Structures are given as structure tokens and as C-alpha cells.
Amino acid sequence: MSFQLSKTYRPERQLITENYRLDEKTAVDNLLKTLDFTQEQEKRITDNAIKLINKLRHLKQKTI
């Protein structure tokens, strides 16, 4: 996805604006590509993320 700014900004500013406007999944995917985790670290991260998601879903269901 590309955005056209109304005026010309320095490249750093343009990069900040482009990244600010990215959807969350794309931004996270881009960040994850820059990381170098071991398989064990990735598994721990994934396990923790699943636990957090399940906890949030449970809490949300309690409020409905």
C-alpha cells in the first residue's frame, strides 16, 4: 500500500508516515522479519501469545 503525501518531506519523515499508516498485521509481520529467534524462543512466544488470547477471550465472554 502506498500513500501520496500532499507535500514533499524528508525521506525519514516519509518513512515514518508510511509505517504509521500500515495496518497492524503488515507492521507486525515486517517487524518479525527483522528478528532472529531460536525455535525454542519462538515456541515460548507463541505459547504465551495463545495463553493471552485465550484469557482475553474468556474475560470478554464474561462481560457479555
Backbone hydrogen bonds, N-H to C=O, Kabsch-Sander energy under -0.5 kcal/mol:
donor,donor_aa,acceptor,acceptor_aa,energy
5,L,3,F,-0.6
14,Q,10,R,-2.2
15,L,11,P,-2.4
16,I,12,E,-2.1
17,T,13,R,-2.4
18,E,14,Q,-2.7
19,N,15,L,-2.4
20,Y,16,I,-2.3
21,R,17,T,-1.6
22,L,19,N,-0.9
27,A,23,D,-2.3
28,V,24,E,-2.7
29,D,25,K,-2.8
30,N,26,T,-2.5
31,L,27,A,-2.1
32,L,28,V,-2.9
33,K,29,D,-1.6
34,T,30,N,-0.5
34,T,31,L,-1.3
35,L,32,L,-1.4
42,E,38,T,-2.5
43,K,39,Q,-2.4
44,R,40,E,-2.4
45,I,41,Q,-2.5
46,T,42,E,-2.8
47,D,43,K,-2.9
48,N,44,R,-2.5
49,A,45,I,-2.5
50,I,46,T,-2.5
51,K,47,D,-2.2
52,L,48,N,-2.5
53,I,49,A,-2.6
54,N,50,I,-2.6
55,K,51,K,-2.4
56,L,52,L,-2.6
57,R,53,I,-2.6
58,H,54,N,-2.4
59,L,55,K,-2.6
60,K,56,L,-2.5
61,Q,57,R,-2.2
62,K,58,H,-1.6
63,T,59,L,-1.0
63,T,60,K,-0.5
64,I,60,K,-0.7
64,I,61,Q,-0.6
